[in-house]
Amino acid sequence: MTNNLDNEEIKEASLTKEIKKSIEDIIYQKRILAREQEALKEAIEAVAQKLGVKSGVLNRRIDIIIKEEEKGGELKSKLADLEFVEKYFNFN
């Protein structure tokens, strides 16, 4: 009996013109997003090359900037901590 209830609960709605249009909109958005992601990747690679760093390093730094901007630019209060971490990783 539980099996019949499960099947009824999972019953899929019929495809309508409205739902088809919504699916087409999602497909369009995904294609735009994919193109934008590729353009972003290329831009990061170009700037990283100009800076002489790997794209992963630049990307991480950009993520930190974004994170700090979202918090209101509190980076100055963390400068000593960041300098310590940098020294830690550069210590021979």
C-alpha positions as CSV (number, residue, x, y, z in Angstrom):
1,M,0.0,0.0,0.0
2,T,2.8,2.4,0.7
3,N,4.1,1.8,-2.8
4,N,0.9,3.1,-4.3
5,L,1.0,6.3,-2.1
6,D,4.6,6.9,-3.1
7,N,3.7,6.7,-6.8
8,E,0.8,9.1,-6.4
9,E,2.9,11.6,-4.5
10,I,5.6,11.6,-7.2
11,K,3.1,12.0,-10.1
12,E,4.6,14.3,-12.6
13,A,2.5,17.3,-14.0
14,S,1.8,17.4,-17.7
15,L,4.0,19.5,-19.9
16,T,2.1,22.7,-20.8
17,K,3.1,25.6,-23.0
18,E,3.9,27.6,-19.9
19,I,6.1,24.9,-18.4
20,K,7.8,24.4,-21.8
21,K,8.5,28.1,-22.0
22,S,10.0,28.1,-18.5
23,I,12.3,25.2,-19.5
24,E,13.4,27.1,-22.6
25,D,14.1,30.1,-20.4
26,I,16.3,28.0,-18.1
27,I,18.2,26.6,-21.0
28,Y,18.8,30.1,-22.4
29,Q,20.0,31.3,-19.0
30,K,22.3,28.3,-18.6
31,R,23.8,29.0,-22.0
32,I,24.4,32.6,-21.2
33,L,25.9,31.6,-17.8
34,A,28.3,29.2,-19.5
35,R,29.5,31.9,-22.0
36,E,29.9,34.4,-19.2
37,Q,31.9,31.8,-17.1
38,E,34.2,31.2,-20.0
39,A,34.7,34.9,-20.6
40,L,35.5,35.4,-16.9
41,K,38.0,32.5,-16.9
42,E,39.7,34.1,-19.9
43,A,39.8,37.5,-18.2
44,I,41.3,36.1,-15.1
45,E,43.9,34.3,-17.0
46,A,44.8,37.5,-18.9
47,V,45.1,39.6,-15.8
48,A,47.0,36.9,-14.0
49,Q,49.5,36.7,-16.8
50,K,50.0,40.5,-16.7
51,L,50.6,40.2,-12.9
52,G,52.9,37.3,-13.3
53,V,50.9,35.0,-11.1
54,K,48.8,31.9,-11.6
55,S,45.2,32.3,-12.4
56,G,44.3,30.4,-9.2
57,V,46.2,32.9,-7.1
58,L,44.5,35.8,-8.7
59,N,41.1,34.2,-8.4
60,R,41.7,33.5,-4.7
61,R,42.7,37.1,-4.2
62,I,39.6,38.4,-6.0
63,D,37.4,36.1,-3.9
64,I,39.0,37.7,-0.8
65,I,38.3,41.2,-2.1
66,I,34.7,40.3,-2.8
67,K,34.2,38.7,0.6
68,E,35.7,41.7,2.3
69,E,33.7,44.1,0.3
70,E,30.5,42.2,1.3
71,K,31.5,42.6,4.9
72,G,32.1,46.4,4.5
73,G,35.8,46.4,3.8
74,E,37.0,45.3,7.2
75,L,40.3,44.1,5.8
76,K,42.3,46.9,7.5
77,S,41.5,45.4,10.9
78,K,42.8,42.0,9.7
79,L,46.0,43.3,8.1
80,A,48.2,42.1,10.9
81,D,46.6,38.6,10.7
82,L,47.0,38.4,7.0
83,E,50.7,39.5,7.2
84,F,51.3,36.8,9.8
85,V,49.7,34.2,7.6
86,E,51.7,35.4,4.6
87,K,55.0,35.2,6.6
88,Y,54.0,31.7,7.8
89,F,53.6,30.4,4.3
90,N,56.7,32.1,3.0
91,F,58.9,31.0,5.9
92,N,61.8,28.8,4.8
